[in-house]
Amino acid sequence: MKILIATETPAKLKRLEADCIQQGYRVVSAGNGSEAVEKFSDASPDLVLMDAMMPVMGGYEATTRIKALSSKKWTPVILMTKQTSNDSCQIQGIEAGADDYLTTPVNLVLLKEKLKVMQRMIRMQDALHCKMNELDDYEEHTKEELVLARHVMERIVRKIDIDETLLRRWILPAEGFSADVIAAAATTGNRLHVILADGTGHGLAAALCVMPVTETFYAMTGRGFPITSIVQELNQKIKHLTPIERFVAATLVSIDWSGRTIEVWNGGGPATRFISEDGRLLHSWESKYLPLGILGNDQIETKTEIYRWDEAGQLFLFSDGLCDARNESGGMFGEERILKVLAKHPPQERFEQLKRSVTQHLAGDAGDDDISLMSIECPLYLEKSILGKIGPERGKSFAPGHWKIDVSLDAEEVKKENILPVLLTWLRQIGVSEKHSQRLFLILSELYNNAVDHGLLKLDSSLKTLSEGFEAYLKERSRRLSALDAGAINIHIERIAEVDGGRLCLKIKDSGEGFDFLKILKQDPGDIVGLSGRGLGLVKGLTKEMIYKNAGNEVHVVYELKSAAVAV
C-alpha cells in the first residue's frame, strides 16, 4: 500500500515515515496541503495521512480536493487533529470527506491497527471496483450481442406479401425476445403456408431454439413441399440442434383459397378455430400430436386434417401464452373468453378486439409467457389473386437446348408424395423462370394427383361435390394410399428448343384402369359444382394442348415457354 503523509512538522513526518516503512508500506511525503494535492495527482497513493492544520493550504481543503480527484476510486483520508480539537473540527472534517481520525501525538500502535483495517477495506474496494468494471464490460458486450441477435431475429421472419386486411399477426414478448414465431409464405402452387411456433420458455435462449424453424419453413414452402414434409424436416432439425429439454409446439396450416380448403397439423398448440361471419364456431383443429423435437422422425405422426369451408369465415391461431395470460389477481384469460370475444364482434373488428381484451386483462404487464395471435380471412370468392408475386423472376426463360427428364415411381415412392417439389427444383436449376415454375407446378400437381387418385387408388371424384363428401373423400384417399402395395406412375418432361423459347411436352402415365375424362372435359365450367373437374379445366386453360390417351391413364400436355403465356 502506498501512503501519502502530509504534515508541516519535520520530526512528526520522519517518525510517521519510519513507522509506515517498517510495516512494509511505501511512503510519499508533503509539507502542506497544496503540496499534498499535487503529490496525490502524481503518485496516486492508496491512503492519505493528513494533518488538519498546515500552512499554504489546510488539511480540510486539501481533503476536499483530494476526494474530488479520487471520485472513481475510493482513497481513504485519515485526518490528524490535536487532542484539544472540539467537535466542530470533526464535523468540518466529515464535511470535507475525511474517513477517520487520529489525535496527535499519534499513537503508533493505534496507527498500525487503523492502517491494517484501511488496507482490508481498500482491498475490498479494489475487488469491488474490478467487478464493477467487469460488469460494465459484460453489459456493453451483452448489448452488442443483443443488438445483433435482434437484427437477426427481425429478419428471420420475412414480410408477408399479402394484403394485411386478409392476414394479420401480433406477438407480445414476455421478455426482450419472443420464442413465438409466426411466419407465412406462398407456395409455388398458389397456396398459403402458415406456421405458428412456440418454443419452450421465453427470452433469448428460447428464441434461439426456434430460429431453425423459419428458414426451413420458408425454403420448403418455396419449393412446393406439403406441410407434412415440412413437419418431418422441422422435427428432425429441432431434435438435432436443440437441448433435450427444449421443444417447439407448432401449428402448420396450408390454405387453398381457390379450392376453399384448410389443411392443419397441430402439435402441442391450442386449438385452431374457424369462425363464421356471424360468430359461430364452424370447425376446430385440436392438438393431436406432441410438439416438434420430442420424438424421432421414425415415430412422429404427420397426418393432417383438412376442412373445406362452404361459408365465409376467419381462421384464428394463437399460442398458449394468450390462453394463459394472467391478470393481477391470477385469473387466466382462457379459451372460453377468446371464443366469446370472437363471437361478440363483427369480422372486421375481431382481431383488434381480441388484442385489446388481452391487453386490458394484463393491465400493462407483458405476461408470464410470449403471446402470439394470427387471423386469416377465408372468403367464398376472391376477385383476384391475393398472393401477389411469389418472388422475383429468376430468369426470363429456359437456357437453349433440348433435354428430357424421365421419372418412374413405384407404390412405395408414390406414398411419399414428394416428387413434385423435386421436379420443380430440377426445372428451376435448369433455368425455368419463377413465373413458369408456378404454372408448371399447378399443371404437374393436378395431373399427378389425378394419376394417383383415379389411376392407382380408383377414387370417385364426385364425392367432392359437398363439404361432407370432401372430408369422406380425403379419409378414403388416406386409407387407400396407406394400403397401396402395387402400381406405378411414369413422368416424362421434354423441352423442345425453339427461337421464341420453345415448349415443354409433359406425359404422365399410371398403371391404373383410367377414368371417364371425356365426361369431365365436356363440362361447362359454370355447371361444375364443388371441386370435381375444376382442376382439368385449369390445366386446359394454362396449356396449348392437353390430350388423354387410352382409357384415361395417360395424358399428354404441351406448355409454351413464351413470355406471353396465359396468366394464372
Secondary structure, 3 states (H helix, E strand, C coil): CEEEEECCCHHHHHHHHHHHHHCCCEEEEECCHHHHHHHHHHHCCCEEEEECCCCCCCHHHHHHHHHHHCCCCCCCEEEEEECCCCHHHHHHHHHHCCCEEEEECCCHHHHHHHHHHHHHHHHHHHHHHHHHHHHHHHHHHHHHHHHHHHHHHHHHCCCCCCCCCCEEEEEECCCCCCCEEEEEEECCCCCEEEEEEEECCCCHHHHHHHHHHHHHHHHHHHCCCCHHHHHHHHHHHHHHHCCCCCCEEEEEEEEECCCCEEEEEEECCCCEEEEECCCCEEEEECCCECCECCCCCCCCCCCCEEEECCCCEEEEEECHHHHCCECCCCCECHHHHHHHHHHHCCHHHHHHHHHHHHHHHHCCCCCCCCEEEEEEEECCCCCCCCCCCCCCCCCCCCCCCCEEEEEEEEHHHHHHCCHHHHHHHHHHHHCCCHHHHHHHHHHHHHHHHHHHHHHHCCCCHHHHHCHHHHHHHHHHHHHHHHHCCCCEEEEEEEEECCCCCCEEEEEEEECCCCCCHHHHHCCCHHHCCCCCCHHHHHHHHHCCEEEEECCCCEEEEEEECCCCCCCC
